[in-house]
Amino acid sequence: MAKKKKTLLKITQIRSIIGQKGTHKKTVSALGLRRLNHSVTHKDTPQIRGMVAKVVHLVKMEEIA
C-alpha cells in the first residue's frame, strides 16, 4: 500500500477580532493565532477545516504539500 502524503494547512490571521462575536474570538484563539499576520501550521483534518470555515472572513488558508 502506498503511503498517503500528509497535507498541512498554513493559516494566517488577516483581520482583527475586535468587534467580532465571542465564538469567533475563541475559534481564532483555538487555532493558535495571536495577532494580525501571525501564521500557524496545522494538519489537514475535518476539525481544523471546520474551524477555518467558521472564521473564513478573518483568516487566510493555504495548503502546504
N, C-alpha and C positions, 0 to 999 in steps of 0.2 A: 504494500500500500504506500502511495506517495504521501509525504507529509504536506500538510496544508501550510502555506505561508501565513504567519501571524501578521495581521494588519494592525497598525497603530493609528490613532487619531490625534492630531495636534489641534488643540482647542485654544483660541486666543480671545480674550475679552476685548471687545471693540467699543462698547458703550458703557456708560456709568450705570450703577444700580441705584443711584439716588432717585427717589420718587417712584421706584418700582414696587410691585406687590411683595409682601413678605415671603411668599413661597418662591418667588423668582430670586430674591436675595439669597435664600437658603440653598437653592439649587446651584447658583453660581458659586457659592461658598463650598458646597459639597463637591463640586468639580475641582476644587483646589485653586480657584482663581482669586487673586487678592487685590489687583489693581488694573487699571487700563493698560492694554498692550502686554499683559502678562500671559504667557503661554504655558500650558501643561500638556503632557502626553499620557494618553490612556489606551488600554487595549480596546479593540473594537468589539463591544458587547452590546446586546439589546438594551441593557440598563443605561449605559452611557449615551447611546443614541437617543433614548427617550428623554434623558435629562437635557441633552442639547436641543432636541426638538421643542422642549418647553420654553427655552430661553434663546431661541434662534435669532431673535431681534437684538440680543446683547452680545453674542459671540460669533466667531468665525471658525469653521471646522475644515481641516484638511486631512486627507488620508495620506499616511506615510507607509510605503511598502516595506 
